[in-house]
Amino acid sequence: MDKIKEVIVFANGDSSKLSTWSNVPFFFTETLLTKGIKVDRVNLGSGSIFKKIYNRILVPLLKIINKETTYEYVRSGMYHHETRRKIKKAINQYPDADAHIFLTFRFSSAGLTNKPIIQFCDWTYDHYFKYRLNRTPDFLEQRSIRREDSQIVGTDLIFPLFPSVSDYMKSRYINKEIYYLGNVINSLYEASESDIDNKLHSYNLLFVGSIKYLDGAKTLIEAFTKLKPHYPAIVLNIIGISNTELQDLPNDVFCHGYLDKGITAEMELYYKLFKESRIFINTTPKWGAFSACIEAMYFHTPVIVTPYDEFVKTFGKEINFGSYCEQNDPTLIAEHIRKIFEDENYKTLCYNAHESVHEFTWSVYIDKIIRKIEEKKRIGKAPL
C-alpha cells in the first residue's frame, strides 16, 4: 500500500541526458526506472528571454559593484517565481505521483502539496560561501540564500551527497530529517580486474576537472616536467580543460576538454583514459573533483589528492589506495607520483582503490532513498 509507484523528479536540466549535472540526474532517474517506478521528468532550467537580458545587462552591472558576485538570473527572485509556477503546473499534470523529488536545494514543492517532498544535492548556497569561497555573501546573494532556506525548511526528507554538508545542514536546519547515505559512482561501464594489467605497463597520469581546477592542473604539469627526464614514457591526460585554457603545453601533455558521455566517441575516450591511467591526480586545494576521483578508484586507479574535508570524512585520515599530498606543490606531487611508480605493491593499491568504492552503486543508493520515502509516506504529513 505504501510502495512508491510514481514520482516527479525535478532537475536543473534535462534528466534524460548524461551531460546534465555530472550525469547525476540521468543515473538517479534511470535507476528509479529500473526499480519499476514511473518517473515524471520536469526540467527546471530556464530558457526565457528574461534570463538572457538579465545575464547580459544586469549581471555585468552587478559585477562592477562586486566583481566576485555569483549572483545571476538563476539566483534571482524572478527565476524563483518562474520556477515555482512550473512546479505547480507539474503537480497538476502528474496528480498520481507518490512523491516529489528535487535534485537541487534551491527549490521544492513546499506549500503546494501534501505529498512527501525530497531534496537531493551536493551542497547549499550558504555552505558554498562558508566553506568554498570563505567570504560573506553580498546583499543579493543573501536574499537568494533566504529563498533557498525557505525551500529546505519546507522539505520532508533531505539527502546531502557529502558527510560534512550533512553535518552542516543538521546544525543550520534544526529538527529536519537530513540523511547522509553515502556517495555514488556515475559510470556506464563495469570495472574489470583485467584493467590492472594495462595500468602495470602504463605511465599515464590522469587529471579531471573544469576551469575551476586550473591551479591544480598547472601544478601537475610542473610536476610532470620534473619527472619526464626520469620517465620518458610518462604521459599526462587532462579532461575538462581545453588547450586554449592551458597554453604552451610540454610534449606528451594532452588536453581533451569536456568529454560528453552522451556522445559515443567522447564517452569511449573518457573510459579509455580512465582504464589506462596509472594514477589519478587532482591536488587543487579544498576540492579535488570528488566524483571523478571515486570513478577513477572504481576502475582500480590509485589516487593522489589533497586531504580535503569531504574526502577525509569519507575515506579516513590514512588511505591505502594512493596518498594525500598536503600541498599543491610540484615537487611534492612529483615525489608522490614517483613513489607510486616504484611501488612493488602497486596492484594492491589498485585493488584497494576499487574495494573502497565498490558499494557506491546507484542501485544501493536509490534503494536507501526509496525506503526513507516509503517510511515517510506511511507516517504521512500534516494537511496544508
Solvent accessible surface area in square Angstrom, and as a share of the most:
residue,aa,sasa,rsa
1,M,222,0.99
2,D,39,0.20
3,K,132,0.56
4,I,12,0.06
5,K,149,0.63
6,E,22,0.10
7,V,1,0.00
8,I,0,0.00
9,V,0,0.00
10,F,0,0.00
11,A,0,0.00
12,N,61,0.31
13,G,15,0.15
14,D,48,0.25
15,S,4,0.02
16,S,53,0.34
17,K,117,0.50
18,L,20,0.10
19,S,48,0.31
20,T,16,0.09
21,W,80,0.28
22,S,66,0.43
23,N,12,0.06
24,V,4,0.03
25,P,1,0.01
26,F,38,0.16
27,F,19,0.08
28,F,0,0.00
29,T,0,0.00
30,E,58,0.26
31,T,15,0.08
32,L,1,0.01
33,L,76,0.38
34,T,108,0.63
35,K,69,0.29
36,G,67,0.64
37,I,7,0.04
38,K,111,0.47
39,V,19,0.11
40,D,6,0.03
41,R,75,0.27
42,V,17,0.10
43,N,71,0.36
44,L,0,0.00
45,G,31,0.30
46,S,13,0.09
47,G,71,0.68
48,S,30,0.19
49,I,105,0.53
50,F,115,0.48
51,K,61,0.26
52,K,103,0.44
53,I,88,0.45
54,Y,31,0.12
55,N,45,0.23
56,R,182,0.66
57,I,107,0.54
58,L,65,0.32
59,V,15,0.09
60,P,63,0.39
61,L,94,0.47
62,L,25,0.12
63,K,86,0.36
64,I,139,0.71
65,I,146,0.74
66,N,41,0.21
67,K,169,0.72
68,E,101,0.45
69,T,6,0.04
70,T,46,0.27
71,Y,10,0.04
72,E,70,0.31
73,Y,1,0.00
74,V,33,0.19
75,R,40,0.14
76,S,3,0.02
77,G,20,0.19
78,M,95,0.42
79,Y,3,0.01
80,H,25,0.11
81,H,116,0.52
82,E,32,0.15
83,T,1,0.00
84,R,52,0.19
85,R,158,0.58
86,K,59,0.25
87,I,0,0.00
88,K,114,0.49
89,K,143,0.60
90,A,4,0.03
91,I,27,0.14
92,N,106,0.54
93,Q,110,0.49
94,Y,52,0.20
95,P,88,0.55
96,D,111,0.57
97,A,1,0.01
98,D,25,0.13
99,A,0,0.00
100,H,2,0.01
101,I,0,0.00
102,F,0,0.00
103,L,4,0.02
104,T,4,0.03
105,F,2,0.01
106,R,47,0.17
107,F,2,0.01
108,S,0,0.00
109,S,0,0.00
110,A,16,0.13
111,G,59,0.56
112,L,48,0.24
113,T,10,0.06
114,N,76,0.39
115,K,67,0.28
116,P,11,0.07
117,I,1,0.01
118,I,0,0.00
119,Q,0,0.00
120,F,0,0.00
121,C,16,0.10
122,D,25,0.13
123,W,54,0.19
124,T,2,0.01
125,Y,7,0.03
126,D,10,0.05
127,H,12,0.05
128,Y,58,0.22
129,F,1,0.00
130,K,102,0.43
131,Y,111,0.42
132,R,51,0.19
133,L,64,0.32
134,N,95,0.49
135,R,53,0.19
136,T,104,0.61
137,P,21,0.13
138,D,39,0.20
139,F,134,0.56
140,L,46,0.23
141,E,0,0.00
142,Q,65,0.29
143,R,108,0.39
144,S,5,0.03
145,I,9,0.05
146,R,136,0.50
147,R,48,0.17
148,E,7,0.03
149,D,27,0.14
150,S,60,0.39
151,Q,10,0.05
152,I,0,0.00
153,V,86,0.50
154,G,28,0.27
155,T,0,0.00
156,D,24,0.12
157,L,2,0.01
158,I,0,0.00
159,F,0,0.00
160,P,0,0.00
161,L,8,0.04
162,F,6,0.03
163,P,18,0.11
164,S,19,0.12
165,V,1,0.00
166,S,2,0.01
167,D,77,0.40
168,Y,20,0.08
169,M,0,0.00
170,K,101,0.43
171,S,80,0.52
172,R,86,0.31
173,Y,12,0.04
174,I,116,0.59
175,N,147,0.75
176,K,51,0.22
177,E,63,0.28
178,I,6,0.03
179,Y,61,0.23
180,Y,71,0.27
181,L,25,0.13
182,G,16,0.15
183,N,5,0.02
184,V,2,0.01
185,I,14,0.07
186,N,10,0.05
187,S,22,0.14
188,L,69,0.34
189,Y,68,0.26
190,E,140,0.63
191,A,23,0.18
192,S,48,0.31
193,E,107,0.48
194,S,70,0.45
195,D,10,0.05
196,I,3,0.01
197,D,75,0.39
198,N,79,0.41
199,K,0,0.00
200,L,59,0.29
201,H,160,0.71
202,S,14,0.09
203,Y,72,0.27
204,N,30,0.16
205,L,0,0.00
206,L,1,0.00
207,F,0,0.00
208,V,17,0.10
209,G,6,0.06
210,S,44,0.29
211,I,84,0.43
212,K,151,0.64
213,Y,23,0.09
214,L,37,0.18
215,D,94,0.48
216,G,0,0.00
217,A,0,0.00
218,K,97,0.41
219,T,13,0.08
220,L,1,0.00
221,I,20,0.10
222,E,91,0.41
223,A,0,0.00
224,F,2,0.01
225,T,75,0.44
226,K,96,0.41
227,L,9,0.04
228,K,48,0.20
229,P,101,0.63
230,H,135,0.60
231,Y,28,0.11
232,P,102,0.64
233,A,67,0.52
234,I,0,0.00
235,V,31,0.18
236,L,0,0.00
237,N,9,0.05
238,I,0,0.00
239,I,6,0.03
240,G,22,0.21
241,I,0,0.00
242,S,37,0.24
243,N,89,0.45
244,T,106,0.62
245,E,71,0.32
246,L,8,0.04
247,Q,133,0.59
248,D,144,0.75
249,L,47,0.24
250,P,46,0.29
251,N,131,0.67
252,D,50,0.26
253,V,9,0.05
254,F,98,0.41
255,C,18,0.11
256,H,52,0.23
257,G,11,0.11
258,Y,139,0.53
259,L,14,0.07
260,D,26,0.14
261,K,12,0.05
262,G,54,0.51
263,I,89,0.45
264,T,85,0.50
265,A,72,0.56
266,E,52,0.23
267,M,31,0.14
268,E,92,0.41
269,L,61,0.30
270,Y,17,0.06
271,Y,1,0.00
272,K,109,0.46
273,L,13,0.07
274,F,0,0.00
275,K,52,0.22
276,E,55,0.25
277,S,1,0.00
278,R,15,0.06
279,I,0,0.00
280,F,0,0.00
281,I,0,0.00
282,N,0,0.00
283,T,1,0.01
284,T,14,0.08
285,P,73,0.46
286,K,101,0.43
287,W,22,0.08
288,G,0,0.00
289,A,11,0.08
290,F,2,0.01
291,S,40,0.26
292,A,12,0.10
293,C,0,0.00
294,I,0,0.00
295,E,5,0.02
296,A,1,0.00
297,M,0,0.00
298,Y,26,0.10
299,F,0,0.00
300,H,4,0.02
301,T,0,0.00
302,P,0,0.00
303,V,0,0.00
304,I,0,0.00
305,V,0,0.00
306,T,9,0.05
307,P,43,0.27
308,Y,10,0.04
309,D,99,0.51
310,E,10,0.05
311,F,0,0.00
312,V,30,0.17
313,K,112,0.48
314,T,34,0.20
315,F,33,0.14
316,G,29,0.28
317,K,167,0.71
318,E,154,0.69
319,I,27,0.14
320,N,90,0.46
321,F,5,0.02
322,G,14,0.14
323,S,26,0.17
324,Y,29,0.11
325,C,0,0.00
326,E,125,0.56
327,Q,111,0.49
328,N,39,0.20
329,D,47,0.24
330,P,24,0.15
331,T,83,0.48
332,L,68,0.34
333,I,0,0.00
334,A,11,0.08
335,E,64,0.29
336,H,36,0.16
337,I,0,0.00
338,R,93,0.34
339,K,116,0.49
340,I,9,0.04
341,F,12,0.05
342,E,96,0.43
343,D,49,0.25
344,E,173,0.77
345,N,100,0.51
346,Y,6,0.02
347,K,85,0.36
348,T,69,0.40
349,L,25,0.12
350,C,0,0.00
351,Y,82,0.31
352,N,33,0.17
353,A,0,0.00
354,H,34,0.15
355,E,104,0.46
356,S,38,0.24
357,V,0,0.00
358,H,73,0.32
359,E,119,0.53
360,F,36,0.15
361,T,53,0.31
362,W,16,0.06
363,S,53,0.34
364,V,67,0.39
365,Y,5,0.02
366,I,0,0.00
367,D,49,0.25
368,K,67,0.28
369,I,0,0.00
370,I,21,0.11
371,R,134,0.49
372,K,51,0.22
373,I,2,0.01
374,E,17,0.08
375,E,74,0.33
376,K,27,0.12
377,K,55,0.23
378,R,143,0.52
379,I,137,0.70
380,G,37,0.35
381,K,66,0.28
382,A,78,0.60
383,P,114,0.72
384,L,135,0.67
